[in-house]
Amino acid sequence: MIQNTDVAVIGAGPAGANAALAAASHGFSVTLIDEQPAAGGQVWRAKSTAILDAPATLETVAGNRLRKEIDDSLVNHIGAARVWQIERGGEGSTLYVLRQGRSEVLHARALIIATGAREFVQPVPGWTTPGVLGLAGATALFKQEMALPGKRTIVSGTGPLVFFVATEIRRLGGEVAAVITPNSRGDWLRCLPAMLSHADLLLRGGRWIADLILAGIPICWRHAVTRVEGETQVAGVEFRKLTADWSPTGPARRIDGDSLCIGNGLIPATEAAQLAGLGLEYSLGLGGWVPCEAADGGTHLTDVFLCGDGTGIRGAAAAELHGRLAGLSAAQHLGADTSAERDRLRAPFDRAARFGMAMTSLSIPRAGLTRLTTEETIVCRCESLSRTDIAAEITSGARSTNAVKSGLRAGMGPCGGKFCQTTVARMIAEAEGRAEADVPPPTPRPPLRPVPVAALAGDFSYSDLPIPKPAPL
Ligand SMILES: Cc1cc2nc3c(=O)[nH]c(=O)nc-3n(C[C@H](O)[C@H](O)[C@H](O)COP(=O)(O)OP(=O)(O)OC[C@H]3O[C@@H](n4cnc5c(N)ncnc54)[C@H](O)[C@@H]3O)c2cc1C
């Protein structure tokens, strides 16, 4: 089925949903697409039907408010639908959308990309053992299913998410064996001035840490997990102290647990912006590679707009405001006058972004972090490639992420490189003595998400296929 819309928005998180609402408020037809069934994105993920009666959290309340606003608006929200290809040309953009097993086509005069972030895990020996979850991924488990990662969980990683995850595990009745974080108390104190711009969020984070301390949960500051133990299930972890540059130092200690939540911050999901034809630039403070963006979510393509964590990790509060700015910019492009509204949003957006970037700064990787990935550690999970395999490819002359990808298939598996590419790029930069900003991610290729061949082939009967007559001898 082919459809037309004034504005298409990819991603119904705080950024995309607010962009859709802002554009629709000026009378344009807006189609909002997300692979999740309900709007809310990662942070305000909706509950599954099995737990609808569970007590509401702050995230549930914010998500329900947003979902009601969308229901009450003229926005056409299409859930459980994946955009797998973006084509440019003619007037606007053409999106290929996988929905209910079929590929559909949507033409849009203006496109807003709000695809959010994904998490980064620095590979350590044993990180592919069953029972290991991404720190951010674990939040999806809590919000959608109220499920626990295990009975006794070690929670490890950078930034505020490590304390949120530990607090949620305890709220849901699980046991937290320990919190292990590469950040020091001093790292947090340095963020304090920027965090004062959002005192409510600062207070919430402070309460998580205080509750964990009062409950007697060990918090190991400036430490990292260096090995996951267990063959078929996590049995415990080894962890070590870190130097100021996050190199492991001193003897290993160990702690028992049947599960581990581990993460090293978030990375902007840039593939959709790249497919739409936007270039990337490197910004350590925003989480790495980000699409080149102009003011208010605009880009050098006059009908393509960006917002939210996909443009740099600034957090949910900034994503909402950024979304509204991008939606209004799209409306302006289509003929509405939105300058006054945008003028009012810029200062609150800057304030929220300051807070979010202070949180992101806690996850900026330091030089020693890659030493956690020992030679035998699996780096590319899809193709089972170890650090040694990738290092050998680099030594043999593969000097770009594209070259490692074509030589070893690192990044060609089901995850499309979402788990390994950052580590591969850092390995190339280290081996060549280059800056990370000189090693861009691989060329983006469709599909953005896996697509079954049957969805591309569509309906046909084998008997309708023209069969050429045998050629005369
Ligand atoms: C797994 C995960 C969990 C997180 N949990 C928290 C948390 O608990 N608390 C917190 O403060 N922050 C959390 N964050 C950070 C949080 O995502 C952001 O700060 C905030 O949600 C950003 O809003 P956004 O709208 O930019 O992106 P998101 O909320 O990530 O929304 C992006 C949306 O785009 C959709 N999407 C992406 N690509 C496609 C595609 N090709 N087709 C269709 N849909 C697509 C995704 O399904 C998603 O719903 C989490 C991040 C991740 C990656």
The ligand as an ORCA input file, in Angstrom:
! r2SCAN-3c Opt
* xyz 0 1
  C      17.480      0.640     25.864
  C      17.435      2.041     26.453
  C      16.815      2.263     27.681
  C      16.790      3.536     28.245
  N      16.186      3.706     29.461
  C      16.182      4.936     30.023
  C      15.601      5.162     31.297
  O      15.082      4.231     31.918
  N      15.624      6.412     31.820
  C      16.186      7.460     31.147
  O      16.196      8.588     31.659
  N      16.741      7.286     29.941
  C      16.759      6.056     29.367
  N      17.331      5.885     28.150
  C      17.791      7.061     27.445
  C      16.539      7.587     26.752
  O      16.278      6.768     25.629
  C      16.559      8.955     26.236
  O      17.143      9.929     26.977
  C      15.187      9.435     25.736
  O      14.230      8.429     25.700
  C      15.442      9.974     24.368
  O      14.256     10.152     23.667
  P      14.237      9.980     22.092
  O      12.842     10.254     21.697
  O      15.322     10.748     21.484
  O      14.605      8.456     21.827
  P      13.877      7.107     22.242
  O      13.091      7.250     23.466
  O      14.952      6.084     22.219
  O      12.877      6.834     21.040
  C      13.312      6.441     19.775
  C      12.251      5.552     19.175
  O      12.581      5.304     17.814
  C      12.141      4.021     17.482
  N      12.886      3.602     16.291
  C      14.222      3.653     16.076
  N      14.518      3.223     14.833
  C      13.342      2.885     14.256
  C      13.000      2.362     12.974
  N      13.928      2.107     12.033
  N      11.687      2.107     12.706
  C      10.732      2.355     13.639
  N      11.005      2.859     14.882
  C      12.294      3.114     15.176
  C      12.437      3.190     18.730
  O      11.599      2.059     18.805
  C      12.150      4.198     19.841
  O      10.855      4.028     20.390
  C      17.384      4.612     27.562
  C      18.016      4.385     26.330
  C      18.055      3.118     25.782
  C      18.755      2.899     24.464
*
